[in-house]
């Protein structure tokens, strides 16, 4: 989670795409459009603070992280709380999707 946060903050688009489950809800099939969307988000967002609120022990291939992301865009607070699902595929943890609380 922290590495993805950092990647968004510095615009490491390839890392964000590589650490997203290609079968997950956040993946896009048009890589160029997806990369442009990530680049725009990163460029216009100020990443102020990441607070991991809960990260229960993962099972073998699935984990969850609940976090608060403090962000601003054009001087407006756009912070949010999310509970995210991660899966392990081929030995690598990938972001799968946000989960409902």
Helices and strands as residue ranges (DSSP letters): H 2-10, H 13-18, H 31-43, E 46-54, E 62-73, E 76-77, E 80-89, E 92-99
